[in-house]
Amino acid sequence: MNTLVCLGGILFLLMVLVGGKKGARSFIAIFLNFCVILFTIFMMTDPLANPVILALIACTVISCITLFYINEVNRKTVTAFLSTMITFTILILFIVVITDQAKIQGFGEEETEELTAFSLYLGVDFVKIAAAMMIMSTIGAITDVAISISSPMQEMKNHNPTINRKELFTFGLSIGRDILGTNTNTLFFAFFGGYLAMLIWFKDLSYSLGTIVNSKVFSGEMINILCAGIGVALIIPITSWITAFFLDKEKKKK
C-alpha cells in the first residue's frame, strides 16, 4: 500500500510539474476512468445486463472524460470525440463477430488449475464478456490517436487560414502515418510485457509454436492487439476527414 501511494504521489507531482493544471486534471481523469471501469465490471455481473452495451457506454464516458475534462470542450475535442464514436461503431460489429468465430471466450487450459476451487456457473455470456473486454481495451489508443491528429490540424489551420480541405486531410494523414507504427508497437510490446511469465511457462512446458499460437490465452491476446491496431488504423482517416470537414466549413462561414 505504501508503495502504491508513493508511486501515485510521484506520478501526480511529475504530471503537475510538466503539465500544470492540465496535468492535474489528467491525473484526476485516470482515477475517474478507473471508477468507470470498476463500475462497469460490477454491472456486467448482472445476468440481465448486456456486456457489449455496457462497454459501449463505458467507452463513451471514458472518451468524454479523457477529451472534454482534460482538454475542455472545443473544436478539436469535439471532432476527436465524433471520430472515436464512429470508429467504435465499426469496431463493435467487427469484434463481436470475430470473438464468436474465434472461440476465445472463457478461460484457457493454463488457467483452469487456479480456478478449480471456484464455480464457473456465473450466469453471464462469456462471448459478450470477451467482446466487451476487447472494446474497452481499444479506447485508450483510439482516443489518443484522435486527439493527436485533430490538435495539430487545428494548429495548422490557425497558422495557415487559406489551406483547403484536401490539404488539411493530407496533413492529417501524414501525422497519422507517423504515429501509426509507434502506437501499434506500443500495443504489441504491452502484450509481451504483461504475458512474459506466461511465455516463459510455455517454453518450460515444451509447447510447440503451433500449440502456443492456438492456445486460448495467446490467441485471445493477439486478437485483442490486432483489433486495437485495426481501430488505430481506422481512426486516422476518419479523424482527418472529419476535422478537415469542420475546419473548412468554418472557413466558408467566415
N, C-alpha and C positions, 0 to 999 in steps of 0.2 A: 504493500500500500504506500509506504514512504517513497519507494522508487517511482511509482506512478505519479505521485504528487510532485516529486522533484522534476521529473521529465516534463510533466504538464506545465510546471512553472517556467522551466527553461524555454519551452516552446512558446508560451504566451509572451515572455519577455522578448524573445527574438522577433516574434511577429509584430509586436508593438514598436520595437526599435526600428525595424525595417519598413513596416507598412503604416505606422502611425495609427490613426483612428480606423482606417480600413483594415489594418492588421488585427486590431482588437475585435472588430466585427467578424473577421474571418475566423478567429478563434471561437467566438461565441457561436458562429454558424456551424462549426464542427460539432459542438455539443447539441445544438438543435437538431441537426441531421441525425445524430446518434439516437436522440429521443424518438424521432420519426421512425427510424428503422426498428427500434426496440418495440414501439407500439404496434407497428405493422406485423412483427413476428408474433406478438401475443394475439392479434386479431386473426392471424392465419390458423391458429389452433382451433378456431370455431368451425365445426363441420359444415355449417350453413354458409360460411364466407367463401368467396371466390378469390384464391390467392393471386391470380393474374390481375384482376381488377384492383385488388388492394395494392399490388406492386405498382400499377399504373398511377394510382392516386398518390402513393408514397413518392414516386419519382417526380410527379408534378409538384408536390410540396417541396421536395428537396431542391428541385430546379428553381423554384421561386425564392427559397432561402438563399441559395448559392448566388443567384443572379441579382435579384432585387434587393435583398437585405444587405449584401456586401457592396454591390456596385450601384445601388439605388435604381429607381425606375427612370430610364432614359431610352433613347432610340437604340443604342447598341445592345442593351439588355433585353429589350422587347423583341428585337429581331433574333437574338440568340435563343430566347425562350420559344418563339414560334418555330424556329428551326429544330430545336430539341424535341418539341412535341410532334412535329411531322416525322422526324426520324424514328421516334418511339412507336408511332402508329405503324410504320412499315416494319420495324423490327419485331413487334409483338406477334404479328401474323406469321412471320418467318420463324421466330423462336419457338412458338407453340407447336408448329408442325415438326420442326427438327427434333424437339425434345420427345415428342410422341414416337417418332420413327426411329430414333437412335436408341431408345430404351435405356436411358441413363438415369432414370429416376430411382429414388430409394438409396439403399446402402450397398456398397461393394463387398466382395468376399473378404477383403482385407480388414473391413470394419466390423464384421459380424461377431468376432470374438469378444470385443469390448461391449457389445450390445446384448449378449446372451442373457444378462440379468434383467433386462427391461422388456416390456411388452411392445411389440411393433404394431399392434392394432390401435392406431391413433385416430382412425376415422377421418383422415384427410386424404386428398388426392395428391399422391406424390408426383404425378406428371405435372400438375399445375404448380406444385411447390418448386419443382426443378425449373420450370419456365419462369416463375416469379423471381427465383434466385438469379437467373441469367439476366433478366430485365433490369433488376436493381444493381447488378454488378457493372452494367454499362453506363449508368447515369453520370458517374464522375468524369469518365473520359470524354463522353459526348458533350457534356456541358462545358468542359474545359476547352475543347476544340471550338465550340460555337462562339464563346466569348473571345477566344484568341484570334478568330477571324474577323468578327464584326467590329471589334475595337480598333484594329489597325485600318480597316476600311473606312471607319468614321474619321480617323485622323487624316487619312489620305484625302477624303472629301473636304475636310476643313482647310487643308493646305493647298488643295488644287480644286477650287469650286467648279471649274469648267470641265472636269473629267466626266465622260459619258458613262452610260450604264455598262456597255460592253467592256470598257477599260476597267471599271470597278470590279466587274465579275472576274476578269482575267487576273486582276491584282489579288482578289480573294483566293482564287485557285492557286496562285503561286505561293501564297502564305500557307495554304493547306498542304501543298506538296512538301514544303519544308518541315512541317510538324507531323506529317503522316507517319514517317519512318520512326521518329522518336517515340510517338505515342504507342504504336504497335509493339515496339521493342520493350517499352515500359510494361505493357500488359503481359508480354511473353516472359520476361525475366521475373516479374512478380509471381508468376506461377511456379517457376523453378525455385525461387527463394522460399516460397511457402511450403512447397512439397519436396524439398531436398531430402528430408529424412525418409519420406516415402520412397523416393527413387533409390536411395541407398539400400533400403529394405528390399526393394525389388531385386537389386544386384545380389544381396546376400542370399535371397531365396532362389537364385539362379534362374530368374524369369528370362525367357527369350524375348527378343524385341517384339515379336508378334503378340506374345502374351501381355506385354506391357501396354502396347498400343490398344489392344482390345479390352483391357481391364476397364471396369466401370469408372473407377476413380480417375485414371489418367485420361480416358476419352471424354469424360464429363467436363473436366477442367479445360482440355484442349478445345472442345466445342464452345465452352464459355469464352475462351480467349478469342476464337475465330469470330464468334458473334459480336463481341465487343469491337474487334477490328473492322468488321463489316459496318458497324454503326459509325465508327470514326471515319471510315471512307465515305459513307453516305452523307454525313452531315457537312462535309467540306463543300461540295457543290450546292447543297441545299441552302446553307448559310450564306454562301457567296451570292447566290441568285436573289434570295430574299432581301439581304442587306442592300445589294445594288439596286433592286427594285424600289425600295423605300427611299433610299438616298436620292435616286433620280427623280422619283415622284415629288419629293420635297423641293428639288431644284426647279421643277416645272411650275410648282405653285408659286414660288417666289418670283 
